[in-house]
Amino acid sequence: MFQTTIARESFAAGVGLHTGVYGCVRLIPAPAETGIVFRRVDLDNFPIEAHGHNVARVSYATSLMKQGVLLSTTEHLLAAIYSCGIDNVYIDINSIEVPILDGSAEPFMQMLEHSGVRKLRRKRRYLKVLKPLEVREGDRRIGIYPADEFRVRCYVDFPHPLVGQQEVEMIVGPDTFRRLLARARTFCFDRDIEPLRAMGLIRGGSLDNAIVLTQGGIMNGPLRFPDEFGRHKALDLIGDLALAGLPLLARVEAHKAGHSLHTQLVSRLLADHSLWTITTASGEVVPAGEKTYQSVLSEARAAPGD
């Protein structure tokens, strides 16, 4: 019913997966209607809102950029915050990339559990999907459909004896995310390591923060779940969907998709004003009409909250 923030600050530090740069991230309570906002404290607290219009590139991770200021690999932290129903938080960070930590969202869930939740005197706004939208690239596709809850279904298929076809479907919430997805780690194939490094990527990657698949097995077992790969892809999906800027009331189905299709879906959704409306738990607040997403959101945030 009401918006939330965290009750107290929490902190973590580590290297970035792709840059190898050491960084510190701190979660700080924020007032109602702030949203999820990164602040580059190494650049005079420059704010970068976690929103689709700030997506910069999606090459093996989701990066945000605003006025030339970049922030990389946001998806794991955003997945944890979004799934926990935290509407407003400042994420202070002193480097170009969110730390990868152990490659999952588990350390970020621990931060959020330490921080706790504080309810605010402002009604929560939801982005309710009214019509289906699908994005396709070859045999890869993703779609978003009307629903009265936030549900995801994620299907992956990799030609490897430990992966193959895996599918995860769930209603997204703090308990389901914690139990089913949070501990699932990012992964790569050993044959891709050198090509990725030649591209300037995974400079901070190690056996401590990613599962590495060999031709017939893994270098650093055991797996945390038999279908850890599918679960991690679902985690990434939720982190990218957080860029909608508001809690979703929708069902999302991803088939062999990745960051590129995830963020394309968010961008196309927000650009088509006939596909969604902004509501509260008790009813519609502002119809989409012919307005832009930002104008609708601004009007919703200006409306009485109690």
KETOR-319600 format. One line per 10 residues: number of its first residue (from 1); their letters; for each residue x, y negated, z negated of C-alpha. Coordinates in pm, 1 decimal. Layout:
NUM> A> X Y Z | ... .
end
This chain:
1> MFQTTIARES> 0.0 0.0 0.0 | 273.8 -247.9 -94.7 | 616.3 -330.1 40.1 | 926.6 -210.3 -140.1 | 1288.3 -294.4 -191.0 | 1557.0 -126.9 -398.7 | 1575.4 -192.4 -772.4 | 1953.4 -224.5 -802.4 | 2265.7 -236.5 -587.5 | 2459.5 69.5 -475.4 .
11> FAAGVGLHTG> 2788.8 112.4 -295.7 | 2982.6 353.0 -73.9 | 3302.9 335.6 130.0 | 3482.5 538.9 393.8 | 3608.2 545.5 751.1 | 3399.1 490.1 1061.0 | 3355.9 796.7 1281.6 | 3443.5 627.1 1609.3 | 3666.5 333.7 1509.9 | 3851.2 499.8 1222.6 .
21> VYGCVRLIPA> 3822.9 164.0 1041.8 | 3775.6 179.9 664.5 | 3466.5 -3.5 548.7 | 3253.6 -66.8 243.1 | 2874.9 -74.3 249.6 | 2656.7 -213.5 -28.1 | 2277.2 -198.3 -53.4 | 2125.2 -511.0 -209.2 | 1759.8 -584.3 -302.7 | 1577.6 -817.4 -63.0 .
31> PAETGIVFRR> 1250.4 -1011.0 -90.1 | 928.3 -917.4 87.0 | 917.5 -966.4 465.3 | 1296.6 -947.9 498.8 | 1304.2 -611.4 671.6 | 1625.2 -409.8 699.9 | 1910.3 -651.4 763.0 | 2280.7 -577.2 797.9 | 2514.0 -858.1 688.8 | 2874.0 -861.7 808.0 .
41> VDLDNFPIEA> 3034.3 -997.7 491.6 | 3368.8 -1014.8 674.5 | 3205.3 -1267.4 910.1 | 3040.9 -1510.4 665.0 | 2746.3 -1278.1 597.0 | 2638.8 -1284.3 962.2 | 2296.1 -1110.8 976.9 | 2206.0 -839.2 1225.1 | 1848.5 -720.6 1193.7 | 1786.3 -347.2 1235.6 .
51> HGHNVARVSY> 1557.3 -398.5 1532.4 | 1525.5 -279.0 1889.0 | 1609.0 -616.9 2038.4 | 1956.6 -592.5 1881.0 | 2051.3 -255.4 2033.6 | 2386.2 -297.0 2208.5 | 2495.9 44.6 2327.8 | 2422.2 406.2 2253.1 | 2734.6 596.9 2355.1 | 2750.6 885.5 2102.5 .
61> ATSLMKQGVL> 2606.9 654.0 1832.8 | 2364.1 365.4 1803.3 | 2527.3 23.4 1784.9 | 2366.8 -312.1 1720.0 | 2486.8 -649.4 1844.6 | 2372.1 -1005.5 1784.2 | 2543.0 -1310.8 1932.3 | 2848.4 -1101.3 2011.8 | 2879.3 -952.0 1661.1 | 2883.0 -572.5 1675.5 .
71> LSTTEHLLAA> 2792.7 -302.8 1424.5 | 2828.6 65.9 1513.0 | 2689.2 402.2 1400.8 | 2385.6 276.8 1211.9 | 2158.0 577.2 1256.9 | 2233.8 791.1 949.4 | 2194.9 506.0 701.6 | 1882.9 376.2 875.6 | 1729.1 725.4 875.1 | 1766.1 748.3 497.6 .
81> IYSCGIDNVY> 1630.3 398.5 430.4 | 1339.0 437.0 672.9 | 1238.5 782.9 549.2 | 1243.9 663.8 188.7 | 994.7 389.0 267.7 | 1227.5 101.1 184.1 | 1084.2 -197.6 368.8 | 1329.0 -469.0 265.1 | 1701.4 -438.1 198.4 | 2024.2 -616.9 272.8 .
91> IDINSIEVPI> 2307.0 -390.4 388.2 | 2632.7 -573.6 328.8 | 2924.9 -430.1 524.0 | 3280.0 -554.9 573.6 | 3371.1 -374.9 896.0 | 3251.7 -302.1 1248.0 | 3115.1 46.1 1171.6 | 2902.2 208.7 903.0 | 3114.2 472.3 722.2 | 3047.8 827.5 837.6 .
101> LDGSAEPFMQ> 3113.9 974.3 488.5 | 3040.1 1350.2 516.3 | 2863.6 1320.6 853.3 | 2512.9 1348.2 710.6 | 2261.9 1118.4 540.0 | 2311.4 1288.5 203.0 | 2553.2 1025.4 62.3 | 2310.5 748.9 164.3 | 2025.2 932.1 -7.8 | 2239.2 943.2 -320.4 .
111> MLEHSGVRKL> 2290.1 567.8 -292.2 | 1914.5 515.4 -261.4 | 1842.5 743.5 -555.2 | 2086.7 541.1 -764.5 | 1924.2 217.8 -646.2 | 1566.9 322.4 -718.6 | 1258.5 160.0 -567.9 | 1089.8 -166.1 -665.9 | 739.0 -250.5 -548.4 | 679.5 -602.6 -418.3 .
121> RRKRRYLKVL> 366.1 -819.6 -426.3 | 308.0 -801.4 -54.3 | 105.8 -552.7 147.4 | 302.0 -319.9 369.3 | 264.6 -365.1 744.7 | 265.3 -66.7 980.3 | 322.3 -45.0 1353.2 | 31.4 173.3 1463.9 | 60.1 328.0 1809.0 | -263.1 306.6 2010.8 .
131> KPLEVREGDR> -167.5 469.5 2344.0 | 89.3 730.3 2451.5 | 425.7 633.5 2597.7 | 677.8 874.5 2750.7 | 1032.7 829.8 2877.6 | 1204.9 1093.5 3092.8 | 1551.3 1153.0 3236.7 | 1574.1 1482.4 3423.0 | 1484.5 1761.4 3180.9 | 1518.3 1528.3 2882.9 .
141> RIGIYPADEF> 1214.9 1347.4 2752.7 | 1067.3 1168.4 2455.1 | 712.3 1056.0 2386.4 | 523.8 862.8 2121.0 | 153.9 920.7 2057.6 | -121.7 786.2 1829.7 | -138.1 933.9 1479.1 | -238.7 833.1 1127.2 | 98.0 937.5 983.2 | 463.7 936.6 1089.4 .
151> RVRCYVDFPH> 546.0 1277.4 1234.3 | 842.2 1387.9 1446.3 | 911.9 1696.3 1652.8 | 1263.9 1744.7 1784.3 | 1378.3 2019.8 2022.6 | 1741.1 2088.1 2120.2 | 1899.6 2347.6 2346.0 | 2276.8 2399.2 2359.7 | 2441.5 2700.3 2530.7 | 2623.1 2821.8 2220.2 .
161> PLVGQQEVEM> 2563.6 3136.5 2011.4 | 2518.0 2935.3 1691.0 | 2285.8 2676.6 1843.7 | 2068.8 2776.2 2138.5 | 1710.5 2655.7 2110.6 | 1617.5 2488.4 1782.4 | 1306.9 2291.9 1691.0 | 1217.8 2082.3 1387.2 | 873.8 1937.0 1318.1 | 777.5 1743.5 1007.1 .
171> IVGPDTFRRL> 581.6 1459.0 854.2 | 847.4 1205.9 759.4 | 866.2 1097.9 397.1 | 1120.2 1079.2 114.5 | 1066.4 1437.4 -2.1 | 1059.7 1602.5 341.0 | 1361.2 1406.3 462.8 | 1558.6 1486.8 146.8 | 1475.7 1856.7 161.8 | 1486.4 1925.1 535.2 .
181> LARARTFCFD> 1721.8 1678.7 704.6 | 1943.1 1470.5 476.9 | 2226.2 1726.0 441.7 | 2245.4 1811.1 814.0 | 2579.3 1693.7 956.7 | 2681.8 1554.8 1292.0 | 2861.5 1794.0 1524.8 | 3073.5 1819.3 1837.4 | 3237.4 2081.7 2058.0 | 3613.5 2131.2 2030.3 .
191> RDIEPLRAMG> 3646.9 2102.2 2409.6 | 3510.0 1745.6 2389.7 | 3748.5 1616.2 2121.9 | 4035.0 1505.3 2346.1 | 3810.6 1351.3 2616.0 | 3625.0 1156.8 2346.1 | 3949.2 1032.7 2193.9 | 4069.6 930.7 2538.5 | 3755.3 714.3 2555.5 | 3851.7 546.2 2227.1 .
201> LIRGGSLDNA> 3591.2 738.3 2026.5 | 3593.7 966.3 1716.3 | 3915.1 807.5 1585.4 | 3787.5 870.3 1232.8 | 3649.0 1216.1 1303.6 | 3771.7 1512.0 1098.3 | 3665.7 1852.0 973.8 | 3542.2 1671.2 661.0 | 3279.9 1465.5 843.2 | 3163.1 1672.2 1142.7 .
211> IVLTQGGIMN> 3091.1 2031.2 1234.0 | 3326.4 2137.6 1512.9 | 3198.6 2414.9 1739.8 | 3445.8 2644.1 1912.5 | 3359.3 2865.3 2208.1 | 3205.5 3135.3 1990.3 | 3186.2 2991.9 1639.0 | 3274.5 2694.2 1421.4 | 3602.7 2567.3 1277.0 | 3466.4 2449.1 944.1 .
221> GPLRFPDEFG> 3183.0 2666.1 817.0 | 2963.2 2758.6 656.0 | 2662.6 2577.3 795.9 | 2431.5 2410.8 547.0 | 2126.8 2535.5 742.4 | 2102.3 2800.5 1017.0 | 1948.5 2529.6 1238.3 | 2164.6 2242.8 1112.8 | 2216.3 2113.0 1467.6 | 1846.1 2067.8 1537.5 .
231> RHKALDLIGD> 1796.7 1912.1 1196.5 | 2072.2 1659.9 1255.0 | 1923.6 1561.3 1589.4 | 1592.1 1500.0 1411.0 | 1780.3 1287.4 1157.1 | 1932.7 1080.5 1439.0 | 1589.3 1041.7 1596.6 | 1440.0 896.9 1277.9 | 1733.7 658.2 1238.2 | 1681.0 525.2 1590.0 .
241> LALAGLPLLA> 1304.4 497.0 1540.9 | 1372.8 273.4 1241.0 | 1459.5 7.4 1500.0 | 1085.8 -36.8 1556.7 | 1118.3 -279.9 1266.2 | 812.3 -158.0 1074.0 | 695.4 178.0 937.8 | 542.5 377.5 1223.5 | 201.9 538.5 1235.4 | 273.1 767.4 1528.1 .
251> RVEAHKAGHS> 376.4 1114.1 1640.0 | 707.9 1133.6 1824.7 | 821.2 1433.6 2028.1 | 1179.7 1452.0 2155.4 | 1289.3 1725.0 2399.4 | 1668.2 1745.0 2449.3 | 1680.5 1369.1 2392.8 | 1954.9 1155.0 2240.6 | 2030.3 800.3 2130.1 | 1978.0 658.0 2478.6 .
261> LHTQLVSRLL> 1625.5 795.3 2519.5 | 1537.8 719.3 2155.7 | 1626.4 352.9 2190.5 | 1469.4 325.9 2536.3 | 1144.8 448.4 2384.3 | 1160.2 187.3 2107.8 | 1238.0 -93.6 2352.9 | 960.1 1.5 2594.7 | 712.8 45.4 2311.4 | 780.1 -299.0 2166.4 .
271> ADHSLWTITT> 770.6 -459.4 2512.8 | 422.3 -327.9 2598.8 | 179.2 -511.8 2375.1 | -113.8 -289.5 2469.1 | 44.0 17.2 2307.3 | 39.5 -85.6 1941.7 | -102.2 -307.1 1671.6 | 14.4 -413.0 1328.1 | -201.2 -287.4 1041.9 | -205.5 -249.9 667.2 .
281> ASGEVVPAGE> -318.7 60.3 483.1 | -663.0 -99.1 453.4 | -709.0 -209.5 814.8 | -587.1 -408.7 1111.5 | -402.9 -734.8 1047.6 | -303.4 -874.7 1387.7 | -404.1 -721.1 1724.4 | -125.2 -695.2 1979.3 | -312.4 -881.4 2254.3 | -83.6 -1061.3 2493.3 .
291> KTYQSVLSEA> 164.5 -1179.7 2230.4 | 523.9 -1075.8 2191.7 | 623.4 -835.4 1918.5 | 810.0 -1110.5 1736.0 | 513.1 -1349.7 1738.8 | 277.0 -1076.6 1617.7 | 516.4 -979.1 1340.8 | 567.0 -1343.8 1239.9 | 190.6 -1394.6 1213.5 | 150.1 -1074.4 1015.1 .
301> RAAPGD> 422.3 -1179.3 775.0 | 260.6 -1518.9 730.5 | -77.4 -1366.8 641.0 | -186.0 -1346.7 275.3 | -25.3 -1048.3 111.4 | -244.1 -975.0 -192.4 .
end
